[in-house]
Amino acid sequence: MPSVCLYFKMHQPSPLQQAVLNGKQGNIKSNNESDTSGINRVADECYLPANELILRLIKEFKGEFKVCFAVSGTTISQLQQCRPDVIDSLKTLVNTECVELLGETYYHSLSYLHSLKEFVRQVQKHKMLLQEVFNITPKVFVNTALVYNNNLPLILKDLGFAAVLCEGVDSVLNGRNINKLYRCDGVESFRLLLRHASLSDDVAFRFNDKQWNEYPLGPEKFASWVHAHDAASDVINLYLDYETFGLHKNRESGIFHFLEALPAEILSNPSFEFSTASEALELYKAEEIYNVPQTISWHNKAPDNCIWSENIMQNNAIRKIYRLENLVLGSNDEHAMDAWGKFQCADYFYQMKNGPLNTDNNTSQNGSSPLQLCQTYLSTVASFEMALLQKVMDNKSTQENNSYVTLY
């Protein structure tokens, strides 16, 4: 019996802010207040109305409708500070036992590609946050932009995970069914769930594209495409931005009606059901290996993940922030480590990419060019580095003075 597993990515990056030393305490602090307009907008136009709709659908279909959420740590932190009502609504959804929260990197970073030590720190930090706020321990992991290779399960298993969602790539599948549960090379008990890219992007990217030959996309048509998969399919994994509902696609586009009507259309075929990712691990067997020696990512953007490192600006910015790792860790400053983590957010590097951004599905540039965004980023990182260096110098001076007093 094939199942549909819906995954929603909830992520909002923290606003870039200049960093300075905070007086006598010597902690790295922001020198201006956080901009709450962005998180308020996404809460009002997407998170709250979509959460309310999903809760109503869960009740209407008596638990047969189920979804998964991957919520970044920066998003949870901003919601806790500015919009606790959204946190409460997420807690209500989780308590239905029809909603599963997934593990990810706390800062929605590309740390897996640049620092495994930092990657582990962020995964553990995010895991602890889910335990603290929602009283759950995630079993399934989704990496930023679905970055994956054969080494990832080795790390994730030691961190307590049983499976990971990654991209279903034709060249890796080599004609095999994308809608199956797969094993990984080297970790027998670990499982791989593969994103169905075309069906996911039909909603996330093409839903309101009037140039698309399938426009308009209604729930009946979409469900018929799902039902067209034969009985050999196990789980159809649909992964998209939660902000698709109400933000990337406004209410007038009909996107909320699409979500509201989708469960009934999918369940109209008794051969199909909804499941969470963890339920899929229990329902289906993994018989074949999905072997990925070369790194893949969202939309299979090549081994070098060129969407974030296709030009000099992006590469310079990425190298700059990760070169600060030893300096940050040596500061023993939790505030500095948090600021450094925020700088690693993948959104910043995406905004420096060549050509126009797909602002329909990503953070807007606010009229700035990639060069201007890069300059702002590097300038902000430079102020952070100066604050760190000042802290190290102050600590060294204090240690020397203490040593002098002891010797005297």
MOVENFEN-V370730 format. One record per pair of residues at least 24 apart in sequence whose ideal C-beta (glycine too) atoms are under 6 Angstrom apart, sorted by the first residue. I is the first residue (numbers start at 0). J is the second residue. Records with the same first field share a line. If there is no record, write none. Layout:
I = J, J
This chain:
1 = 232, 271
2 = 234, 272, 274
3 = 235, 265, 273
4 = 234, 236, 274, 276, 279
5 = 66, 237
6 = 67, 238
7 = 68, 241
8 = 69, 240
9 = 68, 70, 74, 241
10 = 71, 74, 107
11 = 38, 74
12 = 344, 346
13 = 73, 341
15 = 379
17 = 382
18 = 338, 382, 383, 386
19 = 386
20 = 386, 389, 390
25 = 390
26 = 332, 334
27 = 332, 334, 335, 338, 386
35 = 81
38 = 77, 81
41 = 246
42 = 82, 85
44 = 245, 246
45 = 242, 244, 245, 246
46 = 85
48 = 245
49 = 244
50 = 88
52 = 259
54 = 92
56 = 262
57 = 95, 97
60 = 262
62 = 97
64 = 262, 273
65 = 97, 273, 275
66 = 98
67 = 99, 101, 275, 276
68 = 100
69 = 101, 103, 141
71 = 107
72 = 105, 125, 128
73 = 106
93 = 133
99 = 275, 276, 277
100 = 129, 135, 137
101 = 137, 139, 141
102 = 126, 137, 140
103 = 141
104 = 143
106 = 340, 341, 343, 344
107 = 143, 344, 345
108 = 143, 343
109 = 143, 345
111 = 142, 146
113 = 321
114 = 321, 324
122 = 158
138 = 277
139 = 276
143 = 345
144 = 296, 297
145 = 296, 297
146 = 296
147 = 291, 295
148 = 291, 294
149 = 184, 291, 292
152 = 183, 186, 189
156 = 186, 189
162 = 190, 192, 280
164 = 192
166 = 194, 295, 299
167 = 193, 194
168 = 295, 299
171 = 291
176 = 231
178 = 232, 233, 235
179 = 233
180 = 233, 283, 285
181 = 285, 287, 289
182 = 285, 288
184 = 288, 290
190 = 280, 285
191 = 289
192 = 236, 276
194 = 236, 238
195 = 235, 236
198 = 237
199 = 237, 238, 239
202 = 239
203 = 239, 243
206 = 248
207 = 248, 252
218 = 257, 260, 261, 264
219 = 264
222 = 264, 265
226 = 268
233 = 283
234 = 279
247 = 359, 360
307 = 348
309 = 353
310 = 353
312 = 351, 373
313 = 348, 351
316 = 376
319 = 380
326 = 387
330 = 387, 390
342 = 380
347 = 376
